[in-house]
Amino acid sequence: MVSRTVPDRILLTGATGSIGGRLLPGLLGDRQGGAAIRALVRDPARARLPEGVETAKGDVFAGEGLDAALEGVDVAYYLIHAMGRGNKGDFADLDRRGAWAFGEAAERAGVRRIVYLGGLGGKQAEESHHLQSRAEVAKILARHVPEPVHARAAMVIAPDSQSFVILKHLVDRLPVMVCPKWVSTRSQPIAARDVTAALLALSTVDDVPGEVQLGGAEVLTYREMMLRTADALERRRPPMVPVPFMTPRLSSLWVSLFGGVEYPLVRPLVEGLRAEMIVTAPPPDGVNDAPLGFDAAVAEALADD
């Protein structure tokens, strides 16, 4: 039997984002022990959060409002990333500063556990600026609380997941696909519902390791994912012409042109696609016990789009 401890108060950052927005209803519905749910938002008047959520005004990257937001908090979710926020500077530097500000405030407040969602990837992930930054944020946060939890997930299958948006648009728009080398990279994509359920469990499951790897039920190459996404979209499977000499820059420009996502966001994502994202250590019991397969995850994402 899985041992659980229900916290008194939970702080959720990124409550209006893709994953945080899905996690918040789960937190509200999982309060058997009466845990209070607080959300950190930059503008409470515009956040439109569900009834029953405490709001705290603050900005992680500016270091504002964090002490008040974390007061009395047992478990905090750090679901914030600077990439894609339109900042003109280096997203990794902004993420670094935000993690230090949040971690130091959490330590002052006596927060017991921080749950952070990063990316899954082995040694090849070191070549990705994006994945390097995610790993650095996890290390910074871990310095400040007794129970840091780095939840590492492969591609999330959701209608507002940038990686899945790119995949879907490429399949939908191209009659023939000129494919970079990374289409042969293996990954373990995971449904949004499974990531959300795993994160929810990580607020209460006792004796959680510092790193928790999350993936779906299948290991697939990106080529296989594209072909099966075409089936889900009821599109003809596009012929694929491999171009192994395509550079990361050219690959990013190609993806940006046909994938429907701006180049500054695409480039770090494409760098990450070259790294295998496969679960090598199963999560603890009670966390992602029976994840969906790829086809079911895509069907859910398309239904929610």
URBEL-V668669 format. One line per field, one symbol per residue. ss: DSSP state (2 for helix, 1 for strand, 0 for the rest). burial: # if it has 16 or more other ideal C-beta (glycine too) atoms within 10 Angstrom, else .. A space follows every 10 residues. Layout:
ss=???
burial=???
//
This chain:
ss=0001000011 1110000222 2222222220 0000011111 1002222000 0001111010 0001022222 0000111100 0000000000 2222222222 2222222220 0011111110 0022222022 2222222222 2200001111 1110011000 0222222222 2220011110 2222011001 1222222222 2000100000 1111000001 1222222222 2200000011 1100000222 2222222220 0022222222 2220001000 0000000000 0002222222 22220
burial=......#.## ########## ####..#..# ....###### #..#....#. ..####.### #.#.##..## #.######## ###....... ##.####### ######..#. #.######## #...#..#.# #####.##.# ##.##.#### ########.# ########.# #..#..#.## .##.#.#### ########## #####..#.. ########## .######### .#.....#.. .....#.#.. ######.### #...###### #########. ..##.###.. ##.#.###.# #....
//
